[in-house]
Amino acid sequence: MWRINITCDSEAWKVSGVEFKKMVEKYQCELVGSKKMPDGNRIMSYKMEDVSEAEAFQEECTKFIGFISDFEAL
């Protein structure tokens, strides 16, 4: 089991939020946390079973300008 952590600032979310959500639909993952901070930044976490998918998901997240992601074993 793997957790992918994504953060982005409010401007990045305004520009790429819709496309990011479309990208997420391509993967078999579960949203385990999402928080909008007082400054507008967003923190999201997704859970996945397959390490190859987790790596692909994490890599695709970084294609959105202003999005930062990493993943870790659960």
All heavy atoms as a GROMACS GRO file, in nm:
protein
  599
    1MET      N    1   0.085  -0.117   0.000
    1MET     CA    2   0.000   0.000   0.000
    1MET      C    3   0.090   0.124   0.000
    1MET      O    4   0.191   0.128   0.068
    1MET     CB    5  -0.088  -0.003   0.125
    1MET     CG    6  -0.191   0.105   0.131
    1MET     SD    7  -0.340   0.078   0.038
    1MET     CE    8  -0.396  -0.078   0.098
    2TRP      N    9   0.049   0.224  -0.076
    2TRP     CA   10   0.129   0.346  -0.094
    2TRP      C   11   0.042   0.468  -0.074
    2TRP      O   12  -0.076   0.469  -0.110
    2TRP     CB   13   0.190   0.348  -0.233
    2TRP     CG   14   0.276   0.230  -0.256
    2TRP    CD1   15   0.237   0.110  -0.308
    2TRP    CD2   16   0.414   0.216  -0.224
    2TRP    NE1   17   0.343   0.023  -0.309
    2TRP    CE2   18   0.453   0.085  -0.258
    2TRP    CE3   19   0.508   0.302  -0.169
    2TRP    CZ2   20   0.581   0.039  -0.240
    2TRP    CZ3   21   0.636   0.257  -0.150
    2TRP    CH2   22   0.672   0.126  -0.187
    3ARG      N   23   0.101   0.573  -0.019
    3ARG     CA   24   0.031   0.701  -0.005
    3ARG      C   25   0.106   0.805  -0.087
    3ARG      O   26   0.227   0.820  -0.074
    3ARG     CB   27   0.024   0.745   0.141
    3ARG     CG   28  -0.052   0.878   0.154
    3ARG     CD   29  -0.081   0.916   0.295
    3ARG     NE   30   0.044   0.938   0.367
    3ARG     CZ   31   0.053   0.934   0.499
    3ARG    NH1   32  -0.052   0.908   0.572
    3ARG    NH2   33   0.169   0.957   0.557
    4ILE      N   34   0.031   0.876  -0.170
    4ILE     CA   35   0.086   0.984  -0.250
    4ILE      C   36   0.039   1.116  -0.188
    4ILE      O   37  -0.080   1.136  -0.168
    4ILE     CB   38   0.040   0.976  -0.398
    4ILE    CG1   39   0.083   0.843  -0.460
    4ILE    CG2   40   0.097   1.090  -0.479
    4ILE    CD1   41  -0.018   0.737  -0.449
    5ASN      N   42   0.134   1.203  -0.156
    5ASN     CA   43   0.105   1.333  -0.095
    5ASN      C   44   0.126   1.441  -0.200
    5ASN      O   45   0.230   1.444  -0.266
    5ASN     CB   46   0.198   1.356   0.024
    5ASN     CG   47   0.189   1.245   0.125
    5ASN    OD1   48   0.082   1.216   0.176
    5ASN    ND2   49   0.301   1.181   0.153
    6ILE      N   50   0.028   1.528  -0.214
    6ILE     CA   51   0.034   1.635  -0.312
    6ILE      C   52   0.007   1.768  -0.242
    6ILE      O   53  -0.085   1.777  -0.162
    6ILE     CB   54  -0.069   1.616  -0.425
    6ILE    CG1   55  -0.047   1.483  -0.496
    6ILE    CG2   56  -0.064   1.729  -0.526
    6ILE    CD1   57  -0.158   1.390  -0.480
    7THR      N   58   0.086   1.868  -0.273
    7THR     CA   59   0.061   2.003  -0.224
    7THR      C   60   0.065   2.099  -0.342
    7THR      O   61   0.137   2.076  -0.440
    7THR     CB   62   0.164   2.048  -0.119
    7THR    OG1   63   0.295   2.044  -0.177
    7THR    CG2   64   0.160   1.961   0.005
    8CYS      N   65  -0.013   2.205  -0.332
    8CYS     CA   66  -0.007   2.310  -0.434
    8CYS      C   67  -0.057   2.439  -0.371
    8CYS      O   68  -0.130   2.438  -0.273
    8CYS     CB   69  -0.089   2.273  -0.557
    8CYS     SG   70  -0.267   2.269  -0.533
    9ASP      N   71  -0.017   2.550  -0.430
    9ASP     CA   72  -0.064   2.679  -0.382
    9ASP      C   73  -0.197   2.713  -0.447
    9ASP      O   74  -0.242   2.644  -0.539
    9ASP     CB   75   0.041   2.788  -0.401
    9ASP     CG   76   0.077   2.813  -0.546
    9ASP    OD1   77  -0.010   2.803  -0.634
    9ASP    OD2   78   0.195   2.844  -0.571
   10SER      N   79  -0.260   2.817  -0.398
   10SER     CA   80  -0.394   2.853  -0.446
   10SER      C   81  -0.396   2.888  -0.595
   10SER      O   82  -0.489   2.852  -0.667
   10SER     CB   83  -0.452   2.967  -0.364
   10SER     OG   84  -0.371   3.082  -0.372
   11GLU      N   85  -0.293   2.954  -0.642
   11GLU     CA   86  -0.288   2.992  -0.783
   11GLU      C   87  -0.275   2.869  -0.871
   11GLU      O   88  -0.341   2.857  -0.975
   11GLU     CB   89  -0.173   3.089  -0.809
   11GLU     CG   90  -0.174   3.150  -0.947
   11GLU     CD   91  -0.302   3.229  -0.978
   11GLU    OE1   92  -0.360   3.292  -0.888
   11GLU    OE2   93  -0.343   3.226  -1.096
   12ALA      N   94  -0.189   2.774  -0.833
   12ALA     CA   95  -0.174   2.650  -0.910
   12ALA      C   96  -0.306   2.575  -0.914
   12ALA      O   97  -0.342   2.518  -1.018
   12ALA     CB   98  -0.064   2.564  -0.848
   13TRP      N   99  -0.380   2.574  -0.803
   13TRP     CA  100  -0.508   2.503  -0.800
   13TRP      C  101  -0.608   2.570  -0.894
   13TRP      O  102  -0.682   2.504  -0.965
   13TRP     CB  103  -0.562   2.496  -0.657
   13TRP     CG  104  -0.688   2.415  -0.651
   13TRP    CD1  105  -0.816   2.460  -0.638
   13TRP    CD2  106  -0.697   2.272  -0.660
   13TRP    NE1  107  -0.904   2.355  -0.638
   13TRP    CE2  108  -0.833   2.239  -0.651
   13TRP    CE3  109  -0.604   2.171  -0.675
   13TRP    CZ2  110  -0.878   2.107  -0.657
   13TRP    CZ3  111  -0.648   2.040  -0.680
   13TRP    CH2  112  -0.784   2.009  -0.672
   14LYS      N  113  -0.610   2.704  -0.895
   14LYS     CA  114  -0.702   2.777  -0.983
   14LYS      C  115  -0.673   2.744  -1.129
   14LYS      O  116  -0.763   2.727  -1.210
   14LYS     CB  117  -0.689   2.928  -0.962
   14LYS     CG  118  -0.750   2.978  -0.835
   14LYS     CD  119  -0.726   3.128  -0.820
   14LYS     CE  120  -0.759   3.175  -0.681
   14LYS     NZ  121  -0.721   3.315  -0.660
   15VAL      N  122  -0.545   2.736  -1.163
   15VAL     CA  123  -0.504   2.712  -1.302
   15VAL      C  124  -0.524   2.565  -1.341
   15VAL      O  125  -0.570   2.537  -1.451
   15VAL     CB  126  -0.356   2.753  -1.322
   15VAL    CG1  127  -0.304   2.709  -1.457
   15VAL    CG2  128  -0.341   2.903  -1.304
   16SER      N  129  -0.491   2.472  -1.253
   16SER     CA  130  -0.484   2.330  -1.292
   16SER      C  131  -0.575   2.236  -1.214
   16SER      O  132  -0.573   2.115  -1.238
   16SER     CB  133  -0.340   2.280  -1.277
   16SER     OG  134  -0.252   2.358  -1.355
   17GLY      N  135  -0.656   2.286  -1.123
   17GLY     CA  136  -0.739   2.199  -1.039
   17GLY      C  137  -0.832   2.108  -1.118
   17GLY      O  138  -0.844   1.989  -1.088
   18VAL      N  139  -0.898   2.161  -1.218
   18VAL     CA  140  -0.992   2.081  -1.298
   18VAL      C  141  -0.917   1.971  -1.374
   18VAL      O  142  -0.960   1.855  -1.373
   18VAL     CB  143  -1.072   2.172  -1.396
   18VAL    CG1  144  -1.154   2.089  -1.493
   18VAL    CG2  145  -1.160   2.268  -1.318
   19GLU      N  146  -0.806   2.006  -1.435
   19GLU     CA  147  -0.726   1.906  -1.508
   19GLU      C  148  -0.668   1.802  -1.413
   19GLU      O  149  -0.659   1.684  -1.447
   19GLU     CB  150  -0.615   1.973  -1.588
   19GLU     CG  151  -0.666   2.053  -1.706
   19GLU     CD  152  -0.743   1.968  -1.806
   19GLU    OE1  153  -0.696   1.859  -1.842
   19GLU    OE2  154  -0.853   2.011  -1.846
   20PHE      N  155  -0.629   1.845  -1.293
   20PHE     CA  156  -0.577   1.751  -1.194
   20PHE      C  157  -0.684   1.648  -1.158
   20PHE      O  158  -0.658   1.529  -1.153
   20PHE     CB  159  -0.530   1.826  -1.069
   20PHE     CG  160  -0.490   1.735  -0.957
   20PHE    CD1  161  -0.366   1.673  -0.958
   20PHE    CD2  162  -0.577   1.710  -0.852
   20PHE    CE1  163  -0.329   1.588  -0.855
   20PHE    CE2  164  -0.542   1.625  -0.749
   20PHE     CZ  165  -0.416   1.563  -0.751
   21LYS      N  166  -0.807   1.694  -1.133
   21LYS     CA  167  -0.916   1.603  -1.099
   21LYS      C  168  -0.942   1.503  -1.211
   21LYS      O  169  -0.969   1.386  -1.184
   21LYS     CB  170  -1.043   1.681  -1.067
   21LYS     CG  171  -1.036   1.756  -0.936
   21LYS     CD  172  -1.164   1.833  -0.912
   21LYS     CE  173  -1.158   1.916  -0.787
   21LYS     NZ  174  -1.281   1.992  -0.766
   22LYS      N  175  -0.934   1.548  -1.336
   22LYS     CA  176  -0.950   1.457  -1.450
   22LYS      C  177  -0.839   1.352  -1.451
   22LYS      O  178  -0.862   1.235  -1.480
   22LYS     CB  179  -0.950   1.534  -1.581
   22LYS     CG  180  -1.075   1.614  -1.606
   22LYS     CD  181  -1.066   1.687  -1.738
   22LYS     CE  182  -1.184   1.780  -1.758
   22LYS     NZ  183  -1.170   1.859  -1.881
   23MET      N  184  -0.718   1.394  -1.422
   23MET     CA  185  -0.604   1.303  -1.419
   23MET      C  186  -0.624   1.196  -1.312
   23MET      O  187  -0.599   1.078  -1.334
   23MET     CB  188  -0.475   1.381  -1.394
   23MET     CG  189  -0.346   1.302  -1.399
   23MET     SD  190  -0.288   1.224  -1.245
   23MET     CE  191  -0.282   1.358  -1.129
   24VAL      N  192  -0.672   1.236  -1.195
   24VAL     CA  193  -0.693   1.143  -1.084
   24VAL      C  194  -0.791   1.033  -1.123
   24VAL      O  195  -0.774   0.917  -1.083
   24VAL     CB  196  -0.742   1.219  -0.958
   24VAL    CG1  197  -0.788   1.123  -0.850
   24VAL    CG2  198  -0.634   1.310  -0.905
   25GLU      N  199  -0.891   1.065  -1.203
   25GLU     CA  200  -0.992   0.967  -1.243
   25GLU      C  201  -0.933   0.850  -1.322
   25GLU      O  202  -0.993   0.743  -1.329
   25GLU     CB  203  -1.102   1.034  -1.324
   25GLU     CG  204  -1.187   1.128  -1.241
   25GLU     CD  205  -1.289   1.204  -1.324
   25GLU    OE1  206  -1.298   1.180  -1.446
   25GLU    OE2  207  -1.358   1.288  -1.265
   26LYS      N  208  -0.816   0.867  -1.379
   26LYS     CA  209  -0.752   0.762  -1.458
   26LYS      C  210  -0.691   0.653  -1.370
   26LYS      O  211  -0.654   0.548  -1.420
   26LYS     CB  212  -0.642   0.819  -1.547
   26LYS     CG  213  -0.690   0.918  -1.650
   26LYS     CD  214  -0.581   0.958  -1.748
   26LYS     CE  215  -0.452   1.002  -1.685
   26LYS     NZ  216  -0.354   1.056  -1.780
   27TYR      N  217  -0.679   0.679  -1.241
   27TYR     CA  218  -0.609   0.587  -1.151
   27TYR      C  219  -0.706   0.523  -1.052
   27TYR      O  220  -0.807   0.583  -1.015
   27TYR     CB  221  -0.501   0.662  -1.074
   27TYR     CG  222  -0.386   0.707  -1.160
   27TYR    CD1  223  -0.388   0.832  -1.221
   27TYR    CD2  224  -0.278   0.624  -1.185
   27TYR    CE1  225  -0.283   0.873  -1.302
   27TYR    CE2  226  -0.173   0.664  -1.266
   27TYR     CZ  227  -0.177   0.789  -1.324
   27TYR     OH  228  -0.074   0.830  -1.404
   28GLN      N  229  -0.670   0.402  -1.009
   28GLN     CA  230  -0.745   0.336  -0.904
   28GLN      C  231  -0.683   0.379  -0.771
   28GLN      O  232  -0.586   0.319  -0.726
   28GLN     CB  233  -0.738   0.186  -0.922
   28GLN     CG  234  -0.801   0.140  -1.049
   28GLN     CD  235  -0.879   0.012  -1.029
   28GLN    OE1  236  -0.874  -0.049  -0.924
   28GLN    NE2  237  -0.949  -0.028  -1.131
   29CYS      N  238  -0.739   0.484  -0.715
   29CYS     CA  239  -0.686   0.537  -0.591
   29CYS      C  240  -0.800   0.583  -0.502
   29CYS      O  241  -0.912   0.601  -0.547
   29CYS     CB  242  -0.588   0.651  -0.617
   29CYS     SG  243  -0.656   0.790  -0.706
   30GLU      N  244  -0.767   0.603  -0.377
   30GLU     CA  245  -0.865   0.649  -0.279
   30GLU      C  246  -0.813   0.776  -0.215
   30GLU      O  247  -0.699   0.780  -0.166
   30GLU     CB  248  -0.883   0.540  -0.173
   30GLU     CG  249  -0.976   0.579  -0.061
   30GLU     CD  250  -0.981   0.474   0.049
   30GLU    OE1  251  -0.934   0.361   0.029
   30GLU    OE2  252  -1.030   0.507   0.158
   31LEU      N  253  -0.896   0.880  -0.216
   31LEU     CA  254  -0.861   1.004  -0.148
   31LEU      C  255  -0.870   0.980   0.002
   31LEU      O  256  -0.975   0.940   0.053
   31LEU     CB  257  -0.956   1.116  -0.190
   31LEU     CG  258  -0.933   1.253  -0.125
   31LEU    CD1  259  -0.799   1.310  -0.167
   31LEU    CD2  260  -1.045   1.348  -0.161
   32VAL      N  261  -0.760   0.998   0.073
   32VAL     CA  262  -0.760   0.975   0.218
   32VAL      C  263  -0.748   1.104   0.297
   32VAL      O  264  -0.764   1.104   0.418
   32VAL     CB  265  -0.649   0.875   0.260
   32VAL    CG1  266  -0.680   0.737   0.208
   32VAL    CG2  267  -0.512   0.920   0.216
   33GLY      N  268  -0.723   1.215   0.229
   33GLY     CA  269  -0.716   1.343   0.298
   33GLY      C  270  -0.708   1.458   0.200
   33GLY      O  271  -0.642   1.448   0.098
   34SER      N  272  -0.780   1.563   0.230
   34SER     CA  273  -0.776   1.683   0.148
   34SER      C  274  -0.805   1.802   0.239
   34SER      O  275  -0.904   1.801   0.313
   34SER     CB  276  -0.880   1.676   0.036
   34SER     OG  277  -0.876   1.792  -0.043
   35LYS      N  278  -0.717   1.900   0.235
   35LYS     CA  279  -0.735   2.016   0.322
   35LYS      C  280  -0.695   2.142   0.249
   35LYS      O  281  -0.590   2.148   0.186
   35LYS     CB  282  -0.652   1.999   0.448
   35LYS     CG  283  -0.676   2.107   0.549
   35LYS     CD  284  -0.611   2.073   0.680
   35LYS     CE  285  -0.650   2.180   0.781
   35LYS     NZ  286  -0.606   2.148   0.914
   36LYS      N  287  -0.780   2.242   0.258
   36LYS     CA  288  -0.748   2.375   0.207
   36LYS      C  289  -0.703   2.457   0.327
   36LYS      O  290  -0.778   2.474   0.423
   36LYS     CB  291  -0.869   2.438   0.140
   36LYS     CG  292  -0.841   2.574   0.080
   36LYS     CD  293  -0.962   2.630   0.011
   36LYS     CE  294  -0.933   2.768  -0.044
   36LYS     NZ  295  -1.053   2.827  -0.106
   37MET      N  296  -0.582   2.506   0.320
   37MET     CA  297  -0.524   2.582   0.429
   37MET      C  298  -0.577   2.727   0.426
   37MET      O  299  -0.625   2.772   0.322
   37MET     CB  300  -0.372   2.581   0.418
   37MET     CG  301  -0.312   2.441   0.411
   37MET     SD  302  -0.359   2.336   0.548
   37MET     CE  303  -0.254   2.404   0.674
   38PRO      N  304  -0.566   2.800   0.536
   38PRO     CA  305  -0.613   2.939   0.540
   38PRO      C  306  -0.549   3.029   0.432
   38PRO      O  307  -0.612   3.122   0.385
   38PRO     CB  308  -0.573   2.987   0.681
   38PRO     CG  309  -0.567   2.862   0.762
   38PRO     CD  310  -0.520   2.755   0.667
   39ASP      N  311  -0.426   2.997   0.392
   39ASP     CA  312  -0.360   3.078   0.289
   39ASP      C  313  -0.396   3.035   0.147
   39ASP      O  314  -0.345   3.089   0.050
   39ASP     CB  315  -0.208   3.076   0.307
   39ASP     CG  316  -0.149   2.937   0.294
   39ASP    OD1  317  -0.223   2.840   0.267
   39ASP    OD2  318  -0.026   2.924   0.311
   40GLY      N  319  -0.486   2.934   0.134
   40GLY     CA  320  -0.530   2.888   0.003
   40GLY      C  321  -0.455   2.768  -0.049
   40GLY      O  322  -0.496   2.708  -0.148
   41ASN      N  323  -0.343   2.734   0.013
   41ASN     CA  324  -0.269   2.615  -0.029
   41ASN      C  325  -0.354   2.491  -0.004
   41ASN      O  326  -0.438   2.490   0.085
   41ASN     CB  327  -0.137   2.603   0.046
   41ASN     CG  328  -0.039   2.710   0.007
   41ASN    OD1  329  -0.057   2.780  -0.092
   41ASN    ND2  330   0.066   2.725   0.086
   42ARG      N  331  -0.329   2.386  -0.084
   42ARG     CA  332  -0.401   2.261  -0.068
   42ARG      C  333  -0.304   2.148  -0.040
   42ARG      O  334  -0.195   2.144  -0.096
   42ARG     CB  335  -0.480   2.229  -0.194
   42ARG     CG  336  -0.593   2.325  -0.215
   42ARG     CD  337  -0.677   2.285  -0.336
   42ARG     NE  338  -0.780   2.384  -0.355
   42ARG     CZ  339  -0.906   2.372  -0.311
   42ARG    NH1  340  -0.941   2.264  -0.247
   42ARG    NH2  341  -0.993   2.467  -0.333
   43ILE      N  342  -0.348   2.057   0.046
   43ILE     CA  343  -0.273   1.936   0.078
   43ILE      C  344  -0.368   1.820   0.056
   43ILE      O  345  -0.479   1.817   0.111
   43ILE     CB  346  -0.226   1.938   0.225
   43ILE    CG1  347  -0.139   2.061   0.251
   43ILE    CG2  348  -0.152   1.809   0.258
   43ILE    CD1  349  -0.108   2.084   0.397
   44MET      N  350  -0.326   1.724  -0.026
   44MET     CA  351  -0.409   1.608  -0.058
   44MET      C  352  -0.327   1.481  -0.044
   44MET      O  353  -0.207   1.482  -0.069
   44MET     CB  354  -0.462   1.618  -0.202
   44MET     CG  355  -0.546   1.742  -0.226
   44MET     SD  356  -0.565   1.780  -0.401
   44MET     CE  357  -0.410   1.862  -0.434
   45SER      N  358  -0.393   1.372  -0.006
   45SER     CA  359  -0.328   1.242   0.005
   45SER      C  360  -0.418   1.137  -0.060
   45SER      O  361  -0.539   1.137  -0.038
   45SER     CB  362  -0.305   1.203   0.150
   45SER     OG  363  -0.214   1.289   0.211
   46TYR      N  364  -0.357   1.050  -0.138
   46TYR     CA  365  -0.428   0.941  -0.204
   46TYR      C  366  -0.360   0.810  -0.168
   46TYR      O  367  -0.239   0.806  -0.146
   46TYR     CB  368  -0.425   0.958  -0.356
   46TYR     CG  369  -0.506   1.076  -0.404
   46TYR    CD1  370  -0.451   1.203  -0.410
   46TYR    CD2  371  -0.638   1.059  -0.443
   46TYR    CE1  372  -0.525   1.311  -0.454
   46TYR    CE2  373  -0.713   1.167  -0.488
   46TYR     CZ  374  -0.656   1.292  -0.493
   46TYR     OH  375  -0.731   1.399  -0.536
   47LYS      N  376  -0.438   0.704  -0.162
   47LYS     CA  377  -0.387   0.572  -0.130
   47LYS      C  378  -0.400   0.482  -0.252
   47LYS      O  379  -0.503   0.484  -0.320
   47LYS     CB  380  -0.467   0.514  -0.013
   47LYS     CG  381  -0.420   0.382   0.038
   47LYS     CD  382  -0.485   0.343   0.169
   47LYS     CE  383  -0.634   0.327   0.155
   47LYS     NZ  384  -0.700   0.274   0.275
   48MET      N  385  -0.294   0.405  -0.281
   48MET     CA  386  -0.292   0.312  -0.395
   48MET      C  387  -0.229   0.181  -0.353
   48MET      O  388  -0.144   0.178  -0.265
   48MET     CB  389  -0.212   0.369  -0.512
   48MET     CG  390  -0.263   0.497  -0.568
   48MET     SD  391  -0.160   0.552  -0.704
   48MET     CE  392  -0.280   0.552  -0.832
   49GLU      N  393  -0.267   0.076  -0.423
   49GLU     CA  394  -0.213  -0.057  -0.395
   49GLU      C  395  -0.081  -0.083  -0.467
   49GLU      O  396   0.013  -0.136  -0.410
   49GLU     CB  397  -0.314  -0.165  -0.439
   49GLU     CG  398  -0.441  -0.168  -0.357
   49GLU     CD  399  -0.421  -0.229  -0.220
   49GLU    OE1  400  -0.330  -0.312  -0.204
   49GLU    OE2  401  -0.496  -0.192  -0.129
   50ASP      N  402  -0.074  -0.047  -0.594
   50ASP     CA  403   0.038  -0.085  -0.681
   50ASP      C  404   0.147   0.022  -0.683
   50ASP      O  405   0.119   0.139  -0.710
   50ASP     CB  406  -0.017  -0.109  -0.821
   50ASP     CG  407   0.089  -0.156  -0.916
   50ASP    OD1  408   0.120  -0.277  -0.915
   50ASP    OD2  409   0.142  -0.072  -0.992
   51VAL      N  410   0.271  -0.019  -0.659
   51VAL     CA  411   0.382   0.076  -0.656
   51VAL      C  412   0.406   0.140  -0.793
   51VAL      O  413   0.438   0.259  -0.802
   51VAL     CB  414   0.511   0.014  -0.600
   51VAL    CG1  415   0.568  -0.091  -0.695
   51VAL    CG2  416   0.616   0.121  -0.572
   52SER      N  417   0.388   0.065  -0.900
   52SER     CA  418   0.408   0.121  -1.034
   52SER      C  419   0.306   0.231  -1.062
   52SER      O  420   0.340   0.335  -1.119
   52SER     CB  421   0.397   0.012  -1.141
   52SER     OG  422   0.500  -0.081  -1.124
   53GLU      N  423   0.181   0.208  -1.021
   53GLU     CA  424   0.078   0.311  -1.039
   53GLU      C  425   0.107   0.432  -0.951
   53GLU      O  426   0.085   0.545  -0.992
   53GLU     CB  427  -0.061   0.255  -1.007
   53GLU     CG  428  -0.127   0.194  -1.127
   53GLU     CD  429  -0.279   0.195  -1.116
   53GLU    OE1  430  -0.337   0.275  -1.042
   53GLU    OE2  431  -0.338   0.114  -1.186
   54ALA      N  432   0.154   0.407  -0.830
   54ALA     CA  433   0.187   0.517  -0.739
   54ALA      C  434   0.298   0.604  -0.799
   54ALA      O  435   0.290   0.727  -0.795
   54ALA     CB  436   0.228   0.463  -0.603
   55GLU      N  437   0.398   0.540  -0.856
   55GLU     CA  438   0.507   0.615  -0.920
   55GLU      C  439   0.456   0.696  -1.038
   55GLU      O  440   0.492   0.813  -1.055
   55GLU     CB  441   0.617   0.521  -0.965
   55GLU     CG  442   0.697   0.462  -0.852
   55GLU     CD  443   0.797   0.358  -0.899
   55GLU    OE1  444   0.778   0.297  -1.007
   55GLU    OE2  445   0.896   0.337  -0.827
   56ALA      N  446   0.372   0.634  -1.121
   56ALA     CA  447   0.317   0.703  -1.238
   56ALA      C  448   0.229   0.820  -1.195
   56ALA      O  449   0.236   0.930  -1.253
   56ALA     CB  450   0.239   0.605  -1.325
   57PHE      N  451   0.145   0.797  -1.096
   57PHE     CA  452   0.057   0.902  -1.044
   57PHE      C  453   0.139   1.019  -0.991
   57PHE      O  454   0.113   1.134  -1.024
   57PHE     CB  455  -0.030   0.842  -0.932
   57PHE     CG  456  -0.132   0.936  -0.875
   57PHE    CD1  457  -0.258   0.945  -0.930
   57PHE    CD2  458  -0.103   1.015  -0.764
   57PHE    CE1  459  -0.354   1.030  -0.876
   57PHE    CE2  460  -0.196   1.100  -0.709
   57PHE     CZ  461  -0.323   1.107  -0.765
   58GLN      N  462   0.239   0.987  -0.910
   58GLN     CA  463   0.325   1.091  -0.852
   58GLN      C  464   0.396   1.170  -0.962
   58GLN      O  465   0.402   1.292  -0.958
   58GLN     CB  466   0.425   1.026  -0.757
   58GLN     CG  467   0.509   1.124  -0.679
   58GLN     CD  468   0.643   1.155  -0.743
   58GLN    OE1  469   0.695   1.077  -0.820
   58GLN    NE2  470   0.698   1.269  -0.710
   59GLU      N  471   0.446   1.101  -1.061
   59GLU     CA  472   0.515   1.169  -1.171
   59GLU      C  473   0.420   1.258  -1.250
   59GLU      O  474   0.455   1.370  -1.287
   59GLU     CB  475   0.579   1.065  -1.264
   59GLU     CG  476   0.665   1.126  -1.372
   59GLU     CD  477   0.734   1.021  -1.457
   59GLU    OE1  478   0.785   0.924  -1.400
   59GLU    OE2  479   0.734   1.040  -1.579
   60GLU      N  480   0.299   1.208  -1.276
   60GLU     CA  481   0.203   1.288  -1.352
   60GLU      C  482   0.159   1.412  -1.275
   60GLU      O  483   0.134   1.517  -1.334
   60GLU     CB  484   0.082   1.201  -1.390
   60GLU     CG  485   0.002   1.262  -1.501
   60GLU     CD  486  -0.093   1.165  -1.569
   60GLU    OE1  487  -0.086   1.044  -1.545
   60GLU    OE2  488  -0.175   1.215  -1.648
   61CYS      N  489   0.152   1.402  -1.143
   61CYS     CA  490   0.116   1.518  -1.060
   61CYS      C  491   0.214   1.632  -1.079
   61CYS      O  492   0.177   1.749  -1.080
   61CYS     CB  493   0.113   1.480  -0.913
   61CYS     SG  494  -0.026   1.377  -0.866
   62THR      N  495   0.342   1.599  -1.092
   62THR     CA  496   0.444   1.704  -1.102
   62THR      C  497   0.443   1.775  -1.237
   62THR      O  498   0.511   1.875  -1.253
   62THR     CB  499   0.584   1.647  -1.074
   62THR    OG1  500   0.615   1.546  -1.170
   62THR    CG2  501   0.593   1.589  -0.934
   63LYS      N  502   0.366   1.725  -1.332
   63LYS     CA  503   0.353   1.793  -1.461
   63LYS      C  504   0.269   1.919  -1.450
   63LYS      O  505   0.273   2.004  -1.538
   63LYS     CB  506   0.296   1.698  -1.566
   63LYS     CG  507   0.392   1.587  -1.601
   63LYS     CD  508   0.335   1.496  -1.706
   63LYS     CE  509   0.435   1.383  -1.735
   63LYS     NZ  510   0.382   1.289  -1.833
   64PHE      N  511   0.191   1.930  -1.343
   64PHE     CA  512   0.111   2.050  -1.320
   64PHE      C  513   0.200   2.152  -1.249
   64PHE      O  514   0.254   2.124  -1.141
   64PHE     CB  515  -0.012   2.018  -1.235
   64PHE     CG  516  -0.109   1.924  -1.300
   64PHE    CD1  517  -0.114   1.791  -1.264
   64PHE    CD2  518  -0.194   1.969  -1.400
   64PHE    CE1  519  -0.203   1.704  -1.324
   64PHE    CE2  520  -0.283   1.883  -1.460
   64PHE     CZ  521  -0.288   1.750  -1.422
   65ILE      N  522   0.214   2.268  -1.308
   65ILE     CA  523   0.300   2.372  -1.251
   65ILE      C  524   0.248   2.411  -1.113
   65ILE      O  525   0.129   2.438  -1.096
   65ILE     CB  526   0.307   2.494  -1.345
   65ILE    CG1  527   0.374   2.454  -1.475
   65ILE    CG2  528   0.380   2.611  -1.278
   65ILE    CD1  529   0.369   2.557  -1.583
   66GLY      N  530   0.338   2.411  -1.015
   66GLY     CA  531   0.302   2.448  -0.880
   66GLY      C  532   0.259   2.333  -0.792
   66GLY      O  533   0.233   2.351  -0.674
   67PHE      N  534   0.249   2.212  -0.848
   67PHE     CA  535   0.212   2.093  -0.771
   67PHE      C  536   0.340   2.020  -0.732
   67PHE      O  537   0.429   1.999  -0.813
   67PHE     CB  538   0.125   1.999  -0.853
   67PHE     CG  539  -0.018   2.042  -0.865
   67PHE    CD1  540  -0.053   2.161  -0.925
   67PHE    CD2  541  -0.120   1.962  -0.816
   67PHE    CE1  542  -0.185   2.201  -0.938
   67PHE    CE2  543  -0.252   2.000  -0.828
   67PHE     CZ  544  -0.285   2.120  -0.888
   68ILE      N  545   0.349   1.980  -0.606
   68ILE     CA  546   0.463   1.904  -0.554
   68ILE      C  547   0.408   1.775  -0.497
   68ILE      O  548   0.305   1.774  -0.428
   68ILE     CB  549   0.535   1.985  -0.444
   68ILE    CG1  550   0.585   2.116  -0.499
   68ILE    CG2  551   0.649   1.902  -0.384
   68ILE    CD1  552   0.633   2.214  -0.393
   69SER      N  553   0.474   1.663  -0.528
   69SER     CA  554   0.423   1.536  -0.476
   69SER      C  555   0.538   1.444  -0.438
   69SER      O  556   0.650   1.456  -0.486
   69SER     CB  557   0.331   1.469  -0.577
   69SER     OG  558   0.402   1.430  -0.691
   70ASP      N  559   0.506   1.351  -0.350
   70ASP     CA  560   0.596   1.243  -0.312
   70ASP      C  561   0.508   1.123  -0.276
   70ASP      O  562   0.386   1.136  -0.266
   70ASP     CB  563   0.689   1.282  -0.198
   70ASP     CG  564   0.614   1.318  -0.071
   70ASP    OD1  565   0.513   1.253  -0.038
   70ASP    OD2  566   0.657   1.412  -0.001
   71PHE      N  567   0.571   1.008  -0.260
   71PHE     CA  568   0.492   0.895  -0.214
   71PHE      C  569   0.573   0.812  -0.117
   71PHE      O  570   0.695   0.821  -0.114
   71PHE     CB  571   0.438   0.811  -0.330
   71PHE     CG  572   0.538   0.729  -0.405
   71PHE    CD1  573   0.553   0.594  -0.377
   71PHE    CD2  574   0.616   0.784  -0.505
   71PHE    CE1  575   0.644   0.518  -0.447
   71PHE    CE2  576   0.707   0.708  -0.575
   71PHE     CZ  577   0.722   0.574  -0.546
   72GLU      N  578   0.499   0.738  -0.033
   72GLU     CA  579   0.563   0.660   0.072
   72GLU      C  580   0.484   0.531   0.095
   72GLU      O  581   0.365   0.524   0.067
   72GLU     CB  582   0.568   0.742   0.201
   72GLU     CG  583   0.431   0.784   0.252
   72GLU     CD  584   0.439   0.883   0.366
   72GLU    OE1  585   0.541   0.885   0.438
   72GLU    OE2  586   0.343   0.958   0.384
   73ALA      N  587   0.553   0.433   0.148
   73ALA     CA  588   0.488   0.306   0.182
   73ALA      C  589   0.405   0.323   0.308
   73ALA      O  590   0.441   0.397   0.398
   73ALA     CB  591   0.594   0.197   0.204
   74LEU      N  592   0.292   0.255   0.310
   74LEU     CA  593   0.208   0.256   0.431
   74LEU      C  594   0.227   0.128   0.509
   74LEU      O  595   0.258   0.027   0.459
   74LEU     CB  596   0.059   0.270   0.393
   74LEU     CG  597   0.019   0.402   0.334
   74LEU    CD1  598  -0.127   0.400   0.292
   74LEU    CD2  599   0.040   0.514   0.434
   0.00000   0.00000   0.00000
